[in-house]
């Protein structure tokens, strides 16, 4: 049995479904522009304990895009969490949906915001999967969500439509175009550290055959 099979076997055990809920999750505190802190009560062998997961109601997707000139649009953006500049892939937050979006709806929203933030659009887009953000605390758009998913995608053949670029008024950001051949150096710089952006870039470079596992 390999490591993947062993993990699947462990994950299927009832104990890894968590302690049983007592009642239903309730909103403990609202968090403007983010979501809410939930309060859950769970039955444990040591009695009922309270847990406080953080619900993020916005969806998230980053895109490793490549223009027709072989450039990768990245963002230098002030981010509140680091209280300073962060080097990332656009777009990031893609807002709320009134229902669970289909993959097509999520991609369409991502393309719309990507164009607005960078001024690049069109091309061919592909979904690269997702990663989960800080599994100890964060939860997705509903109390029943299985973690906060950071979706990742790749786009090729992007064309400049700079007239469409219209970042939100209070966003401090600049588009930094990186030659595709330099991106491995970007990853090794220690400056490109936002987790979904870094993983998305690695996945895209592997797909392109520009980054390989050492034998």
Beta strands, then each sheet from edge to edge (+ up, - down):
strand 1: 20-21
strand 2: 26-31
strand 3: 35-44
strand 4: 47-51
strand 5: 54-56
strand 6: 59-67
strand 7: 71-79
strand 8: 84-88
strand 9: 91-95
strand 10: 120-121
strand 11: 124-132
strand 12: 138-139
strand 13: 149-160
strand 14: 173-179
sheet 1: 1+ 3- 2+
sheet 2: 1+ 3- 4+
sheet 3: 1+ 3- 5+ 12+
sheet 4: 9+ 6- 13- 10+
sheet 5: 9+ 6- 13- 11+
sheet 6: 8+ 7- 14+
end
